[in-house]
């Protein structure tokens, strides 16, 4: 994971998972901005970043905004979340938007126990999930990472979210990915200015 977790005792996955179940059950989702990140929209729409065709994954997808935004006839996106309520909410939103399952689907997946499919993915998008994602991406596949939070102001009580520096991402990803794009001045939500950096990494 990242430096904020270094030296801590082994995480009990069941206890940690229950935190997120409780958030969704209690309708406490303060991280949800009701739309995709401005940085992701800027990368794809304004800067015209060309995504590979094939299969894509958004781990920890929540209500699924990102998966639906990235989906196209050339790129089927799967949004995955630990919590069934989140997945049901994403499915409902997809139906309301008139987006076919052929473009985007949502699944309940526990990433502590997840085995990626044999053909893996051509695209993955990580926004605060930050894990060792390299087994998920096919060679040449792209990982879009919106690094957050990179400011100590966001977690005075420790987290989550946990602080993650650019160096943390390099330590985890450099062995398997090349950094091909980084923008520390990316567009963002008003309350996250200076706390996000968008980047694109290509699987070696």
LOKOL-182599 format. One record per residue (C-alpha): residue number from 1; x, y, z; residue in one letter. Coordinates in Angstrom, 3 decimals. Each point is the difference from the previous one (the first is absolute). Example, Ala and Ser with C-alpha at 12.3 -4.5 7.8 and 13.67 -1.06 7.14 Angstrom:
VEXDREN; kolkol; u; v; w; sero
VEXDREN; 1; 12.300; -4.500; 7.800; A
VEXDREN; 2; 1.370; 3.440; -0.660; S
END
This chain:
VEXDREN; kolkol; u; v; w; sero
VEXDREN; 1; 0.000; 0.000; 0.000; X
VEXDREN; 2; 1.432; 3.423; 0.845; X
VEXDREN; 3; 2.363; 1.539; 2.484; X
VEXDREN; 4; -2.807; 0.895; 2.393; X
VEXDREN; 5; -0.550; -3.702; 0.606; X
VEXDREN; 6; 3.671; -0.858; 0.329; X
VEXDREN; 7; 0.878; -1.624; 3.270; X
VEXDREN; 8; -3.609; -0.543; 1.039; X
VEXDREN; 9; -1.326; -3.383; 1.017; X
VEXDREN; 10; -1.496; -2.231; -2.652; X
VEXDREN; 11; -3.402; 1.316; -1.043; X
VEXDREN; 12; -2.943; -2.234; 0.849; X
VEXDREN; 13; -1.798; 0.062; -3.342; X
VEXDREN; 14; -3.396; -0.966; 1.433; X
VEXDREN; 15; 0.102; 2.818; 2.545; X
VEXDREN; 16; 1.241; 2.491; -2.596; X
VEXDREN; 17; -2.677; -1.076; -2.485; X
VEXDREN; 18; -2.663; 0.523; 2.640; X
VEXDREN; 19; 0.930; 3.685; 0.194; X
VEXDREN; 20; -1.115; 0.453; -3.611; X
VEXDREN; 21; -3.124; -2.112; 0.447; X
VEXDREN; 22; -0.975; 2.218; 2.920; X
VEXDREN; 23; 0.553; 3.150; -2.056; X
VEXDREN; 24; -2.327; -1.179; -2.762; X
VEXDREN; 25; -2.576; -1.420; 2.412; X
VEXDREN; 26; -0.065; 3.278; 1.934; X
VEXDREN; 27; 0.066; 2.086; -3.218; X
VEXDREN; 28; 3.260; 1.666; 1.096; X
VEXDREN; 29; 1.889; 0.518; -3.257; X
VEXDREN; 30; 1.638; 3.429; 0.383; X
VEXDREN; 31; 2.604; -0.863; -2.669; X
VEXDREN; 32; -2.737; -0.165; -2.653; X
VEXDREN; 33; -0.070; 3.211; -2.066; X
VEXDREN; 34; -2.955; -1.055; -2.133; X
VEXDREN; 35; 2.038; -0.144; -3.211; X
VEXDREN; 36; 3.365; -0.999; -1.418; X
VEXDREN; 37; 3.128; 1.861; 1.008; X
VEXDREN; 38; 0.739; 3.189; -1.983; X
VEXDREN; 39; 3.532; -1.350; -0.527; X
VEXDREN; 40; -1.282; -3.143; -1.718; X
VEXDREN; 41; -2.377; 2.003; -2.186; X
VEXDREN; 42; 2.830; 2.353; -0.926; X
VEXDREN; 43; 2.324; -2.880; -0.914; X
VEXDREN; 44; -2.511; -1.769; -2.243; X
VEXDREN; 45; -2.073; 2.844; -1.464; X
VEXDREN; 46; 2.299; 3.038; -0.007; X
VEXDREN; 47; 3.387; -1.653; -0.476; X
VEXDREN; 48; -1.435; -2.722; -2.253; X
VEXDREN; 49; 1.863; -2.877; 1.673; X
VEXDREN; 50; -0.536; -3.080; -2.174; X
VEXDREN; 51; -0.864; -3.076; 2.030; X
VEXDREN; 52; 0.744; -3.543; -1.195; X
VEXDREN; 53; -2.881; -2.144; -1.202; X
VEXDREN; 54; -1.102; -3.091; 1.889; X
VEXDREN; 55; -0.936; -0.444; 3.656; X
VEXDREN; 56; 0.309; 2.547; 2.812; X
VEXDREN; 57; -0.322; -0.083; 3.778; X
VEXDREN; 58; -0.817; 2.556; 2.685; X
VEXDREN; 59; 0.695; -1.545; 3.435; X
VEXDREN; 60; -1.917; 1.569; 2.874; X
VEXDREN; 61; -2.423; 1.500; -2.525; X
VEXDREN; 62; -2.634; 1.293; 2.437; X
VEXDREN; 63; -2.949; 1.353; -2.000; X
VEXDREN; 64; 1.804; -0.761; -3.229; X
VEXDREN; 65; 0.412; 3.457; -1.538; X
VEXDREN; 66; 3.529; -0.726; -1.231; X
VEXDREN; 67; -0.764; -3.371; -1.549; X
VEXDREN; 68; -2.965; 1.418; -1.904; X
VEXDREN; 69; 2.017; 3.002; -1.169; X
VEXDREN; 70; 2.887; -2.108; -1.318; X
VEXDREN; 71; -2.218; -2.602; -1.679; X
VEXDREN; 72; -0.344; -0.012; -3.769; X
VEXDREN; 73; -0.814; -2.475; -2.777; X
VEXDREN; 74; 3.764; -0.646; -0.151; X
VEXDREN; 75; 0.561; -0.248; 3.768; X
VEXDREN; 76; -2.259; -2.004; 2.290; X
VEXDREN; 77; 0.363; 1.200; 3.577; X
VEXDREN; 78; -0.615; -2.020; 3.160; X
VEXDREN; 79; -0.599; 1.902; 3.206; X
VEXDREN; 80; 0.833; -2.071; 3.059; X
VEXDREN; 81; -0.801; 0.755; 3.602; X
VEXDREN; 82; 0.136; -1.902; 3.261; X
VEXDREN; 83; -3.480; 1.099; 1.017; X
VEXDREN; 84; -3.180; -1.359; -1.574; X
VEXDREN; 85; -1.900; 3.223; 0.735; X
VEXDREN; 86; 2.571; 1.987; -1.974; X
VEXDREN; 87; -0.266; -2.397; -2.931; X
VEXDREN; 88; -3.809; 0.087; 0.055; X
VEXDREN; 89; 0.113; 3.797; 0.083; X
VEXDREN; 90; 2.390; 0.058; -2.970; X
VEXDREN; 91; -2.223; -2.389; -1.943; X
VEXDREN; 92; -3.027; 2.186; 0.651; X
VEXDREN; 93; 1.860; 3.108; -1.135; X
VEXDREN; 94; 1.185; -1.798; -3.139; X
VEXDREN; 95; -3.583; -0.915; -0.848; X
VEXDREN; 96; -1.176; 3.561; 0.634; X
VEXDREN; 97; 2.665; 1.270; -2.388; X
VEXDREN; 98; -1.024; -2.532; -2.635; X
VEXDREN; 99; 3.445; -1.595; -0.126; X
VEXDREN; 100; 0.043; -3.628; -1.122; X
VEXDREN; 101; 1.672; -2.794; 1.949; X
VEXDREN; 102; 1.878; -0.650; -3.233; X
VEXDREN; 103; 1.884; 3.243; 0.736; X
VEXDREN; 104; 0.268; -0.088; 3.797; X
VEXDREN; 105; -0.872; -2.524; 2.671; X
VEXDREN; 106; 0.432; -0.044; 3.768; X
VEXDREN; 107; 1.080; -2.861; 2.232; X
VEXDREN; 108; 0.468; -0.677; 3.711; X
VEXDREN; 109; 3.674; -0.877; 0.399; X
VEXDREN; 110; 2.153; -0.336; 3.106; X
VEXDREN; 111; 3.465; 0.975; -1.200; X
VEXDREN; 112; 1.624; -1.742; 2.952; X
VEXDREN; 113; -1.179; -3.207; -1.680; X
VEXDREN; 114; -0.176; 1.057; -3.652; X
VEXDREN; 115; 1.601; -1.991; -2.818; X
VEXDREN; 116; 0.137; 1.961; -3.269; X
VEXDREN; 117; -1.259; -1.697; -3.164; X
VEXDREN; 118; 2.527; -1.785; -2.192; X
VEXDREN; 119; -0.072; 2.682; -2.704; X
VEXDREN; 120; 0.251; 2.797; 2.627; X
VEXDREN; 121; -0.813; 3.612; -0.898; X
VEXDREN; 122; 1.134; 2.575; -2.532; X
VEXDREN; 123; -0.995; 2.940; 2.217; X
VEXDREN; 124; -0.327; 0.497; 3.762; X
VEXDREN; 125; -0.944; 3.177; 1.842; X
VEXDREN; 126; 1.081; 0.530; 3.582; X
VEXDREN; 127; -1.311; 2.859; 2.111; X
VEXDREN; 128; 1.005; -0.500; 3.672; X
VEXDREN; 129; -0.012; -3.792; -0.314; X
VEXDREN; 130; 3.828; -0.111; -0.292; X
VEXDREN; 131; 1.006; -3.629; 0.148; X
VEXDREN; 132; 2.460; -2.220; -1.857; X
VEXDREN; 133; -2.082; 0.054; -3.156; X
VEXDREN; 134; 2.639; -1.312; -2.399; X
VEXDREN; 135; -1.396; -3.586; -0.160; X
VEXDREN; 136; -3.281; 1.447; -1.367; X
VEXDREN; 137; 1.448; 1.696; -3.085; X
VEXDREN; 138; 1.018; -1.677; -3.224; X
VEXDREN; 139; 3.411; 0.864; -1.474; X
VEXDREN; 140; -0.373; 3.383; -1.677; X
VEXDREN; 141; -3.182; 0.675; 1.969; X
VEXDREN; 142; -0.526; 3.377; 1.639; X
VEXDREN; 143; -0.627; 0.891; 3.613; X
VEXDREN; 144; -1.496; 3.438; 0.578; X
VEXDREN; 145; 0.812; 1.114; 3.531; X
VEXDREN; 146; -1.475; 3.063; 1.667; X
VEXDREN; 147; 2.358; 0.323; 2.961; X
VEXDREN; 148; -1.885; 1.142; 3.099; X
VEXDREN; 149; 0.482; 1.202; 2.667; X
VEXDREN; 150; 3.485; 1.453; -0.266; X
VEXDREN; 151; -0.669; 2.579; 2.709; X
VEXDREN; 152; 0.136; -0.616; 3.751; X
VEXDREN; 153; -2.933; 2.375; 0.418; X
VEXDREN; 154; -2.406; -2.688; -1.175; X
VEXDREN; 155; 0.495; -2.569; 2.740; X
VEXDREN; 156; 0.968; 1.641; 3.288; X
VEXDREN; 157; -1.200; -3.093; 1.842; X
VEXDREN; 158; 2.016; -2.456; -2.075; X
VEXDREN; 159; -2.488; -1.222; -2.590; X
VEXDREN; 160; -1.528; -1.403; -2.025; X
VEXDREN; 161; 0.795; 1.586; -2.341; X
VEXDREN; 162; 3.679; -0.603; 0.690; X
VEXDREN; 163; 2.673; 2.409; -1.231; X
VEXDREN; 164; 1.737; -1.146; -3.188; X
VEXDREN; 165; 2.993; 1.754; -1.538; X
VEXDREN; 166; 1.130; -0.217; -3.623; X
VEXDREN; 167; 2.944; -2.031; 1.245; X
VEXDREN; 168; -2.375; -2.556; 1.540; X
VEXDREN; 169; -1.530; -0.625; -3.425; X
VEXDREN; 170; 3.423; -0.293; -1.633; X
VEXDREN; 171; 1.087; -2.551; 2.605; X
VEXDREN; 172; -3.028; -2.160; -0.719; X
VEXDREN; 173; -0.296; 0.457; -3.761; X
VEXDREN; 174; 3.442; 0.654; -1.504; X
VEXDREN; 175; 0.988; -3.661; -0.207; X
VEXDREN; 176; -2.956; -0.773; -2.249; X
VEXDREN; 177; -1.089; 3.334; -1.497; X
VEXDREN; 178; 1.464; 2.956; -1.875; X
VEXDREN; 179; -1.342; 3.430; 0.935; X
VEXDREN; 180; -1.154; 1.506; -3.317; X
VEXDREN; 181; -2.007; 3.013; 1.183; X
VEXDREN; 182; -0.192; 2.056; 3.194; X
VEXDREN; 183; -1.782; 3.288; 0.705; X
VEXDREN; 184; 0.259; 1.538; 3.503; X
VEXDREN; 185; -2.009; 2.992; -1.249; X
VEXDREN; 186; -3.018; -2.037; -1.059; X
VEXDREN; 187; -3.535; 1.246; 0.462; X
VEXDREN; 188; -1.603; -1.076; 3.249; X
VEXDREN; 189; -2.831; 0.633; 2.434; X
VEXDREN; 190; 0.230; 3.285; 1.903; X
VEXDREN; 191; 0.739; -1.738; 3.300; X
VEXDREN; 192; 2.739; -2.180; -1.526; X
VEXDREN; 193; 2.177; 2.637; -1.655; X
VEXDREN; 194; 3.644; -0.881; 0.596; X
VEXDREN; 195; -0.938; -3.451; 1.268; X
VEXDREN; 196; -0.255; -1.948; -3.277; X
VEXDREN; 197; 2.350; -0.944; -2.839; X
VEXDREN; 198; -1.239; -1.908; -3.042; X
VEXDREN; 199; 2.337; -2.418; -1.730; X
VEXDREN; 200; 0.020; -2.775; -2.583; X
VEXDREN; 201; 2.236; -3.069; 0.296; X
VEXDREN; 202; 0.598; -2.592; -2.719; X
VEXDREN; 203; 0.620; -3.668; 0.869; X
VEXDREN; 204; 3.491; -1.141; -1.010; X
END
